[in-house]
Amino acid sequence: MHGPSMRLLTLALCFLTLTLQAALPPEKRIVFLGDSITQGGVYVEIIEAALIAQHPDSSKEIIPLGLSSETVSGLSEDGHAGGKFPRPDLHERLDRVLEKAKPNLVFACYGMNDGIYYPLSPERLKAYQDGMKKLHDKVVATGARIIHLTPPVFDPVPIKARTLPAGLDKYPTPFEGYNQVLDAYSDWLLSMKKEGWEVLDIHGPFNAALAEKRRADPQFTYSKDGIHPGPEGHLIMARAVLDAWDLKVTADGKPDHVNGDAILTAIKKKQGLLRPAWLSHVGHKRPGNAPGLPLPEAESKAVVFDAEARQLAKGKPGSAAASPNQKSLWNGYEKRDLIVAGKPVTLVVPKAAAPGKPWVWHGEFFGHKPAPDIALLGKGFHIAYMQINDMLGSPPAVALWNQCYEELTTRHGLSRKPCLVGLSRGGLYCYNWAIANPEKVSCIYADAPVCDFKSWPGGKGQGKNDPKNWGFVLKLWGFKDDAEALAYKGNPVDSLAPLAEQKVPLLHVFGDADIVVPWEENTGLIETRYKALGGSITLIRKPGIGHHPHGLDDSTPIIEFIARNAK
């Protein structure tokens, strides 16, 4: 094939190559490793915010694990940090990173600290190369992919008075030509492409951008301390990934989206929780880092900001507050479809609200066996449901319910003490939120409720095993394996004291032939333990009935229980 046909084929192949390069990667768990520039996290936040703005339904998880002062070479200068501690070595924690974060894709940005701010030497260059090769091989051995980022730029201009010339034995402050060291490190890293490594260049574009700015202003700098870039510099760093994934941002690094500023703000809050939590979870030897929240707690708080960012990306203005959406009818009553914390919320409104605006809050399966709800609407109750399927009353679900509660009790003026209705797995939602907020609950009506995830979906006793939902339990609670989940003592059956102290009345309706959620492992334990704590519980047994059908043929006992106890 020659002439125009060959040229067309070449153009087509080039276009295909560019298209493939600009596609989002298939990997879902993405770890960012690096030194203090990565721990600062601005370029990571820009990337994640742009990702969510363009792909709000993406399931990719960005895990920030940069660590200040760290090297990949294992080197440290004499008297680092005033002699308080040597630079941390990535390889001290790398195995734990790979085991605990379980990444499918790793970005690694090292080099700034690896020459320890001395002139270039073969020994230090080799230590950097060996450390990078060790990192590369360990990541690849797990089956994950690694993309190396060349280091950013060292700029001597803003710290000229503190830099030292070549030819000295020691460098208590940086060598003035240290960026030439980073040039060499970057060149070597880029040369490894021929070995099949994936490398994105930050250093070259950073050098070029700085040179361009210096033409107009010889004193311009991206890094006031010569090392750590400000927001403009982080944007240059982010562009390597943004371009590879075809993500668009504005000139100031915000997602190119009508809600770009708010999306970036939400992601900053999310990453601000996750960075210290992940560092503490993995462990490291660098002093001076404030410990983060326990990872499950941090994730439960971060999920609210993640949901907010995704909802904004879908074009919904505002923050975690509800946005007024569509209205319709449900069994003759007005149904309002709201968005709270990025999640759909249903609110059914009575024709005339009862004094104090009492309400019923469903954990799951809103609309199933609706007779009690319809009767309570007639008595002036509101009915609410937050759609967060597959979250099983986990810590992240409780965090979302907290947002929903604040919204419904403030903006909509509902009572500060709703009645909770937990049908089947909805029991986990209602009980776990109630135990975390016992003073905010008037009563709980539970129907064949799950009160211990070891019973269902774990199937570790007499209950049915549900592998899919058991997988959700392990992930949502952050358990590393089944053994850790089985040792957990925070299920409703274990944690009833706060409800008993607040004298929250309980009503359980159950079938005594239930083999999916056996009453003995759930309702039976709740009854025994709640009574032992001095709590009030009423049981309505349905002889010979399994997990289905739920409810009662005559809902009067349920309606009277809720109406009597609602405050």
Backbone hydrogen bonds, N-H to C=O, Kabsch-Sander energy under -0.5 kcal/mol:
donor,donor_aa,acceptor,acceptor_aa,energy
5,S,2,H,-0.9
6,M,2,H,-0.7
7,R,3,G,-2.1
8,L,4,P,-2.6
9,L,5,S,-2.3
10,T,6,M,-2.7
11,L,7,R,-2.7
12,A,8,L,-2.5
13,L,9,L,-2.6
14,C,10,T,-2.5
15,F,11,L,-2.6
16,L,12,A,-2.5
17,T,13,L,-2.6
18,L,14,C,-2.5
19,T,15,F,-2.4
20,L,16,L,-2.6
21,Q,17,T,-2.4
22,A,18,L,-1.7
23,A,20,L,-1.2
30,I,28,K,-0.7
30,I,61,E,-3.0
31,V,29,R,-0.5
31,V,105,L,-2.6
32,F,63,I,-2.2
33,L,31,V,-0.6
33,L,107,F,-3.3
35,D,109,C,-0.8
38,T,35,D,-0.6
39,Q,35,D,-2.5
40,G,36,S,-2.6
41,G,37,I,-1.0
45,E,41,G,-2.6
46,I,42,V,-2.3
47,I,43,Y,-1.8
48,E,44,V,-2.6
49,A,45,E,-2.8
50,A,46,I,-2.1
51,L,47,I,-2.3
52,I,48,E,-2.5
53,A,49,A,-2.3
54,Q,50,A,-1.8
55,H,51,L,-2.2
58,S,55,H,-2.2
61,E,28,K,-3.9
62,I,60,K,-0.5
63,I,30,I,-3.3
63,I,61,E,-0.6
65,L,32,F,-2.3
65,L,63,I,-0.6
67,L,34,G,-2.7
70,E,67,L,-1.6
71,T,88,P,-2.0
80,H,77,E,-1.4
82,G,79,G,-1.3
83,G,80,H,-1.0
84,K,81,A,-1.3
85,F,80,H,-1.0
90,L,71,T,-2.8
90,L,88,P,-0.5
92,E,89,D,-2.2
93,R,89,D,-0.5
93,R,90,L,-1.6
94,L,90,L,-1.4
97,V,93,R,-2.4
98,L,94,L,-2.5
99,E,95,D,-2.0
100,K,96,R,-3.1
101,A,97,V,-2.4
102,K,97,V,-0.6
102,K,98,L,-0.7
104,N,29,R,-2.9
105,L,29,R,-1.9
106,V,145,R,-2.6
107,F,31,V,-3.0
108,A,147,I,-1.9
109,C,33,L,-2.0
110,Y,108,A,-0.5
110,Y,149,L,-0.6
115,G,111,G,-0.9
116,I,113,N,-1.8
118,Y,115,G,-2.2
125,L,121,S,-2.4
126,K,122,P,-2.4
127,A,123,E,-2.0
128,Y,124,R,-2.1
129,Q,125,L,-2.5
130,D,126,K,-3.2
131,G,127,A,-2.3
132,M,128,Y,-2.4
133,K,129,Q,-2.5
134,K,130,D,-2.3
135,L,131,G,-2.3
136,H,132,M,-3.0
137,D,133,K,-2.8
138,K,134,K,-2.2
139,V,135,L,-2.2
140,V,136,H,-2.4
141,A,137,D,-2.1
142,T,138,K,-0.8
142,T,139,V,-1.1
143,G,140,V,-1.8
144,A,139,V,-1.3
145,R,104,N,-2.3
147,I,106,V,-3.0
148,H,198,E,-2.8
149,L,108,A,-3.0
150,T,200,L,-2.0
155,D,153,V,-0.5
155,D,226,G,-2.3
159,I,156,P,-0.8
160,K,157,V,-1.3
162,R,159,I,-2.1
163,T,159,I,-0.8
163,T,160,K,-0.9
164,L,174,P,-2.3
168,L,165,P,-0.5
175,F,117,Y,-2.1
176,E,164,L,-3.1
178,Y,175,F,-1.7
180,Q,177,G,-1.9
181,V,177,G,-0.6
181,V,178,Y,-0.8
182,L,178,Y,-1.7
183,D,179,N,-2.1
184,A,180,Q,-1.9
185,Y,181,V,-2.4
186,S,182,L,-2.6
187,D,183,D,-2.7
188,W,184,A,-2.3
189,L,185,Y,-2.3
190,L,186,S,-2.7
191,S,187,D,-1.9
192,M,188,W,-1.0
192,M,189,L,-0.9
193,K,190,L,-1.5
194,K,191,S,-1.3
195,E,192,M,-1.4
196,G,193,K,-2.1
197,W,192,M,-1.9
198,E,146,I,-0.6
199,V,197,W,-0.6
200,L,148,H,-2.9
202,I,200,L,-0.6
206,F,202,I,-2.2
207,N,203,H,-2.7
208,A,204,G,-2.4
209,A,205,P,-2.6
210,L,206,F,-2.3
211,A,207,N,-2.5
212,E,208,A,-2.1
213,K,209,A,-2.2
214,R,210,L,-2.2
215,R,211,A,-0.9
215,R,212,E,-0.6
216,A,212,E,-0.7
216,A,213,K,-0.7
217,D,213,K,-2.1
220,F,217,D,-2.3
226,G,223,S,-1.7
230,G,222,Y,-2.7
234,H,230,G,-2.4
235,L,231,P,-2.0
236,I,232,E,-1.5
237,M,233,G,-2.0
238,A,234,H,-2.8
239,R,235,L,-1.8
240,A,236,I,-0.6
240,A,237,M,-0.9
241,V,237,M,-0.5
241,V,238,A,-1.0
242,L,238,A,-2.8
243,D,239,R,-2.9
244,A,240,A,-1.2
245,W,241,V,-2.1
246,D,242,L,-0.5
246,D,243,D,-0.7
247,L,242,L,-2.8
250,T,254,K,-3.2
253,G,250,T,-2.0
256,D,248,K,-1.9
257,H,255,P,-2.2
260,G,257,H,-2.3
263,I,259,N,-2.5
264,L,260,G,-2.4
265,T,261,D,-2.0
266,A,262,A,-2.2
267,I,263,I,-2.2
268,K,264,L,-2.3
269,K,265,T,-1.8
270,K,266,A,-2.2
271,Q,267,I,-3.2
272,G,268,K,-2.2
273,L,269,K,-1.1
273,L,270,K,-0.8
274,L,270,K,-1.9
275,R,271,Q,-2.8
277,A,273,L,-1.0
278,W,274,L,-3.1
279,L,275,R,-2.1
280,S,276,P,-2.3
281,H,277,A,-2.4
282,V,278,W,-2.5
283,G,279,L,-2.6
289,N,286,R,-0.7
290,A,288,G,-0.7
292,G,276,P,-1.0
297,E,294,P,-0.6
298,A,294,P,-2.6
299,E,295,L,-3.0
300,S,296,P,-2.0
301,K,297,E,-1.6
302,A,298,A,-2.9
303,V,299,E,-2.1
304,V,301,K,-0.9
305,F,301,K,-0.8
306,D,302,A,-2.3
307,A,303,V,-2.5
308,E,304,V,-2.0
309,A,305,F,-2.4
310,R,306,D,-2.2
311,Q,307,A,-2.3
312,L,308,E,-2.3
313,A,309,A,-2.1
314,K,310,R,-1.2
315,G,312,L,-1.8
316,K,311,Q,-2.0
323,S,339,I,-0.7
325,N,337,D,-0.6
328,S,335,K,-2.2
330,W,333,Y,-3.1
333,Y,330,W,-1.8
334,E,349,V,-0.6
335,K,328,S,-3.6
336,R,334,E,-0.5
336,R,347,L,-3.1
337,D,326,Q,-2.7
338,L,336,R,-0.7
338,L,345,V,-3.3
339,I,323,S,-0.6
340,V,343,K,-2.7
341,A,320,A,-2.2
343,K,340,V,-2.3
345,V,338,L,-2.4
346,T,385,Y,-3.1
347,L,336,R,-2.2
348,V,383,I,-3.1
349,V,334,E,-2.9
354,A,380,G,-2.1
357,K,354,A,-2.4
360,V,382,H,-2.4
361,W,419,C,-3.0
362,H,360,V,-0.5
362,H,384,A,-2.7
363,G,421,V,-2.6
368,H,365,F,-1.9
374,I,370,P,-2.6
375,A,371,A,-2.3
376,L,372,P,-2.5
377,L,373,D,-2.6
378,G,374,I,-1.7
379,K,375,A,-0.6
379,K,376,L,-0.6
380,G,377,L,-1.8
381,F,376,L,-2.6
382,H,358,P,-2.2
383,I,348,V,-2.0
384,A,360,V,-3.0
385,Y,346,T,-2.0
386,M,362,H,-0.6
387,Q,344,P,-2.8
387,Q,385,Y,-0.5
388,I,386,M,-1.2
391,M,388,I,-1.1
394,S,391,M,-2.4
398,V,394,S,-2.6
399,A,395,P,-2.1
400,L,396,P,-1.8
401,W,397,A,-2.6
402,N,398,V,-2.2
403,Q,399,A,-1.5
404,C,400,L,-2.3
405,Y,401,W,-3.1
406,E,402,N,-2.2
407,E,403,Q,-2.1
408,L,404,C,-2.8
409,T,405,Y,-2.4
410,T,406,E,-1.3
411,R,407,E,-1.0
412,H,407,E,-1.3
414,L,408,L,-2.4
415,S,357,K,-2.6
419,C,359,W,-2.6
420,L,443,C,-2.4
421,V,361,W,-2.8
422,G,420,L,-0.5
422,G,445,Y,-2.3
423,L,421,V,-0.7
424,S,422,G,-0.6
424,S,447,D,-2.7
426,G,423,L,-2.6
427,G,424,S,-2.3
428,L,425,R,-1.4
429,Y,425,R,-0.9
430,C,426,G,-2.5
431,Y,427,G,-2.7
432,N,428,L,-1.9
433,W,429,Y,-2.1
434,A,430,C,-2.6
435,I,431,Y,-2.9
436,A,432,N,-1.4
437,N,433,W,-1.4
440,K,437,N,-2.2
441,V,438,P,-1.1
442,S,418,P,-2.6
443,C,418,P,-0.7
444,I,505,P,-2.0
445,Y,420,L,-2.9
446,A,444,I,-0.6
446,A,507,L,-3.2
447,D,422,G,-2.3
448,A,446,A,-0.5
448,A,509,V,-3.0
450,V,424,S,-2.7
451,C,449,P,-0.6
455,S,452,D,-1.6
456,W,452,D,-1.5
458,G,453,F,-2.4
459,G,455,S,-0.9
460,K,454,K,-3.0
464,K,516,V,-1.7
466,D,457,P,-2.9
470,W,466,D,-2.6
471,G,467,P,-2.0
472,F,468,K,-1.4
473,V,469,N,-2.0
474,L,470,W,-2.2
475,K,471,G,-2.1
476,L,472,F,-3.3
477,W,473,V,-2.3
478,G,474,L,-0.6
479,F,474,L,-1.6
485,A,481,D,-1.6
486,L,482,D,-2.7
487,A,483,A,-1.4
488,Y,485,A,-1.0
493,V,451,C,-1.8
494,D,491,N,-1.9
495,S,491,N,-0.8
495,S,492,P,-1.1
499,L,496,L,-0.7
500,A,496,L,-2.1
501,E,497,A,-2.6
502,Q,498,P,-1.3
503,K,500,A,-1.2
504,V,499,L,-2.1
506,L,536,S,-1.9
507,L,444,I,-2.2
508,H,538,T,-2.8
509,V,446,A,-2.4
510,F,540,I,-2.1
512,D,542,K,-1.4
513,A,545,I,-2.6
514,D,511,G,-1.4
521,E,518,P,-0.8
522,N,518,P,-0.7
522,N,519,W,-0.6
524,G,519,W,-4.2
526,I,522,N,-2.3
527,E,523,T,-2.7
528,T,524,G,-2.3
529,R,525,L,-2.6
530,Y,526,I,-2.7
531,K,527,E,-2.3
532,A,528,T,-1.7
533,L,529,R,-1.1
534,G,531,K,-1.6
535,G,530,Y,-3.0
537,I,535,G,-0.5
538,T,506,L,-2.3
540,I,508,H,-2.8
541,R,539,L,-0.5
542,K,510,F,-2.3
545,I,542,K,-1.8
546,G,548,H,-0.7
555,S,553,D,-0.6
558,I,555,S,-0.6
559,I,555,S,-2.5
560,E,556,T,-2.9
561,F,557,P,-1.9
562,I,558,I,-2.2
563,A,559,I,-2.7
564,R,560,E,-2.3
565,N,561,F,-1.7
566,A,562,I,-1.9
567,K,417,K,-0.8
